[in-house]
């Protein structure tokens, strides 16, 4: 696409209404990454031994931010986003958004959902999410208010966060030390990630259960403790694991299988006393509705960065409230989930996720980072979503261009 922001001067070019920017490179101290979670690809031995993804351990950070510009000089932005989201936003969505009323977010969102016959889930809806969130940021900046006020909030002064422990060691002794530490830091709940799936056999089961038992002993019997399988299991393995985990008392076990396997979720839900969670990889209210109607899910975890944006997450929250099923958004990034939570009843959205070893990476270029204190976020006061990039952290910038 044609560049719509001059990054050397930071001045909007005239006569256009949308743009995308790549907030390119900056250096950092690589984040310690002790272990990754189980993955579906672990079924194949050539993938099972990998310890971490390169993006989290690289000393160079590259992030993409999407920016929407108006002819009057107002702008809204969101990120970091995936390059595939950026590609679809430029090649598929830009033509629909250019010339639209940027404050008519519901109309623009509805048009984006209707645009493409293959665009109702997956990466296409993730691209819609980026555009929608950037438009909400713009609305907040135009109004001079935080987005949660435009959504009807605030409903509370602080939003609780749970400590999401991706990247921490799952060796029982080391996991126990970390679990005690983050309880002492004020987090009222933690989520730990299983490393092993069916391909690891009985030894993997033993290691999974040893980690779970160690962190339970470390935090005590009444502390909220959750576990995530990242879609890396199948029904038989999940059923066995859920049965063995009942003595650990998890608040939920997340994504034992992919969310489109609704019947598998239902069978697991009715055969176990362990609450099942999913939604991170579900898209729009219609996919969520099927999970709810089938009694397949006890916690919905749709992410406003991926499931359709803030506009769609509002619909999902309303839907879930009719089933008394809480929404605890997946924590790809913080801003959209935090503002949405601050506008919803604490019963509907009791807390949000904070990935301890990921969010410093996602917020690397931000002047002010969102960090919980004593296990909760204070509500932001800046207009929009509070994304304010720090030029001093940016070594290089470039505008992304894609050929349709």
Secondary structure as UniProt FT lines:
FT   STRAND          5..6
FT   TURN            7..10
FT   STRAND          11..12
FT   TURN            14..15
FT   STRAND          19..27
FT   HELIX           40..43
FT   HELIX           45..48
FT   HELIX           54..57
FT   STRAND          60..69
FT   TURN            71..72
FT   STRAND          75..81
FT   HELIX           83..88
FT   HELIX           89..93
FT   HELIX           94..97
FT   TURN            98..99
FT   TURN            102..103
FT   HELIX           105..115
FT   TURN            117..118
FT   HELIX           122..143
FT   HELIX           147..150
FT   TURN            151..152
FT   STRAND          158..164
FT   HELIX           172..184
FT   TURN            185..186
FT   STRAND          189..193
FT   HELIX           198..200
FT   HELIX           201..219
FT   TURN            221..222
FT   STRAND          224..228
FT   TURN            230..231
FT   HELIX           235..245
FT   TURN            246..249
FT   STRAND          252..254
FT   TURN            259..260
FT   HELIX           262..271
FT   STRAND          276..278
FT   TURN            280..281
FT   HELIX           284..293
FT   TURN            294..295
FT   STRAND          299..300
FT   TURN            304..306
FT   HELIX           309..322
FT   TURN            323..324
FT   STRAND          326..327
FT   HELIX           335..341
FT   TURN            342..343
FT   TURN            346..348
FT   STRAND          352..355
FT   TURN            356..358
FT   HELIX           359..362
FT   TURN            363..365
FT   TURN            374..375
FT   STRAND          376..378
FT   HELIX           391..393
FT   STRAND          396..398
//
